[in-house]
């Protein structure tokens, strides 16, 4: 019984910490939204983060020694890029890329 209280307390603290890290920027930076640095970060940071994630994904997930030379990661990456440029829907792009990557992992060759 004590374990369930411990687990519930752990989940509550983790949820509170996660919520606090998400809401803090909105609380403290909302009055600075017109600042040029904030506008610059809002414009370029999402693309920079996505480029970094793609680079890490291609470096870590691709099988560059296979005969298909990294196709297990290049195909989902290309699908995400094409879908996002076509539809401009991040959720659709992420879901399609994840699904295609998982299908490739489940049915290799």
C-alpha positions in Angstrom: 0.0 0.0 0.0 2.9 2.4 0.8 4.2 1.8 -2.7 1.0 3.1 -4.3 1.3 6.4 -2.3 4.9 6.7 -3.3 4.1 6.1 -7.0 1.2 8.6 -6.9 3.4 11.2 -5.2 6.1 10.6 -7.8 3.6 11.0 -10.7 2.2 14.2 -9.1 5.6 15.8 -8.6 6.7 14.8 -12.2 3.5 16.2 -13.6 3.9 19.4 -11.7 7.5 19.8 -12.7 6.6 19.2 -16.4 3.8 21.7 -16.2 6.0 24.3 -14.5 8.7 24.0 -17.2 6.1 24.5 -19.9 4.3 27.4 -18.4 7.3 29.4 -17.1 8.3 31.0 -20.4 4.7 32.2 -21.0 4.6 33.7 -17.6 7.9 35.5 -17.6 8.4 36.3 -21.3 4.8 37.3 -22.4 5.5 41.0 -21.9 8.6 40.8 -24.1 6.9 39.2 -27.1 7.6 42.3 -29.2 11.3 42.3 -28.5 13.4 41.7 -31.6 15.3 38.8 -30.1 12.1 37.0 -29.2 10.8 37.5 -32.8 14.1 36.2 -34.2 14.0 33.1 -31.9 10.3 32.5 -32.8 11.1 32.7 -36.5 14.3 30.6 -36.7 14.5 28.4 -33.6 11.9 25.8 -34.6 13.6 25.2 -38.0 17.0 24.9 -36.3 15.7 22.4 -33.7 14.0 20.3 -36.5 17.3 20.3 -38.5 19.2 19.2 -35.5 16.7 16.4 -34.8 16.9 15.2 -38.4 20.7 15.2 -38.3 20.8 13.2 -35.1 18.1 10.8 -36.4 20.0 10.2 -39.6 23.3 9.7 -37.7 21.9 7.4 -35.1 19.1 5.5 -36.9 20.3 5.0 -40.4 22.0 1.7 -41.3 24.7 3.1 -43.6 26.4 -0.2 -44.0 23.3 -1.9 -45.5 23.0 -2.4 -49.3 20.2 0.3 -49.3 22.7 2.8 -47.7 20.6 4.4 -45.0 17.2 4.0 -46.7 15.7 2.9 -43.4 16.1 6.5 -42.2 16.3 8.5 -45.5 12.8 7.4 -46.7 10.9 8.5 -43.5 13.0 11.8 -43.4 12.1 12.5 -47.1 8.5 11.7 -46.4 8.4 14.1 -43.5 10.0 16.9 -45.5 7.8 16.4 -48.6 4.6 16.2 -46.5 5.5 19.3 -44.5 6.4 21.3 -47.5 3.1 20.2 -49.2 0.6 20.4 -46.4 2.3 22.6 -43.8 1.0 20.4 -41.0 3.6 19.4 -38.4 1.4 16.7 -36.8 0.7 15.0 -40.1 4.3 15.1 -41.0 5.5 13.6 -37.7 2.8 10.9 -37.6 3.6 9.8 -41.2 7.3 9.8 -40.6 7.0 7.9 -37.4 4.6 5.3 -39.0 6.8 4.8 -42.0 9.9 4.4 -39.9 8.2 1.9 -37.6 6.9 -0.1 -40.7 10.4 -0.2 -42.1 11.8 -1.4 -38.7 9.1 -4.1 -38.4 9.4 -5.4 -42.0 13.0 -5.1 -43.0 14.3 -6.2 -46.4 
